[in-house]
Structure formats: structure tokens, C-alpha cells
């Protein structure tokens, strides 16, 4: 995948942020005004530029509305699979995952306003649940990024916010008032509608997309 960005080609990725909702550990999240879309080819070019300096990818949802894009993440994915870039380089440090921001990329699905965790396996995703297109777009983006960054796809390199929170003691059942459970469970569509651990679902799909990328390179 040999995508290149011409000098100055990132100039179109201009964005402006305004204060929005409260985010991780009480910090304010910022909504991006007039976000700019990005293609997988452009993602690949940005990843190539950051190769060797990025070792992890963290997966989130915004817990906001479908139309809200947040500056906390390098990449936001809308309900129709639109990808919004909110950085000029993936080495820019964004505050998306507590104590895990350096050397990492944060990606979020724009969804899950008023979602309720319940016990995980019976999650109430609210009126704006993750869409099938969002989940597939996320998995494809993970495949593109890991291929270009030369990262394996496993729980230590591609991690949901829920998994990171469980590792660090502020996830489900922790009792932490700032607990995070992004992508704890997701429907494994189109295979079936059963809720399964979100990291398992996304990494499994990303591995399939990665195999397609590698096949096309041969």
C-alpha cells in the first residue's frame, strides 16, 4: 500500500474545536466544527509517516451524538462510515486514553449517546447505537494502520477503551466514578446479532481485512 501525501496536501485538514461534554477523568471533551473527511489511502500515508513512533491503537466511542466529532481522538467515524481526521500527524498526542496517549492513535465511533452498560452482555446502546458500517469501517481502518505501521493485531496493540480501563483499574466493576466501558460488547454482525466482547469483534474483522491487504500486495 504505497500511498503518498503531496507537500501541503494536509492543508485541507483544518478543524476548529469548541467545548463540549465532560470526558475522561473529568476533563472537557471538545467538539470539532466543520470536520474534514479522510480516505483509507490518506490514512495509509499518514501511518507511513508515523512508522516506528506509534506502537498502539486505542478504540473508543464518543458517547455523543452521531453528528458530533471530537478532537480527543485522531480519527472519528460517523454512522455512515465517514472518517474524520482531527490531526496533522498521528504522532500528535491526543488525550483519549488515561495514561496511554504517548505513542498511540485514538479512534472513536461517533455514537452511544445515553448508552447504558447494564451487565455488558445486555448493553443498552441508546438511540444512537454503533452501526454495522461504523464497525466495519473501524476494522478496515485498523487493518490499514497496522499494515503500514507494521504492528501485529492483538489485545496489546489494538485495544478497546474498556480493555485498557480493565487493565488500569477503572473499567467495569471497578467502582471508579470515572469508569469507562467503551466497546465492552458489540454485535458480531453480519455473522450474528449476539453481543460479544468488542475487542474480539473488531480485531477479528481487522485480521480479515489485513489478510485482504496483504493478498493484494502479492
Beta strands, then each sheet from edge to edge (+ up, - down):
strand 1: 16-22
strand 2: 28-33
strand 3: 36-37
strand 4: 56-61
strand 5: 75-77
strand 6: 83-85
strand 7: 104-109
strand 8: 158-160
strand 9: 185-187
strand 10: 195-197
sheet 1: 1+ 2-
sheet 2: 3+ 6- 5+ 7+ 4+ 8+
sheet 3: 9+ 10-
end
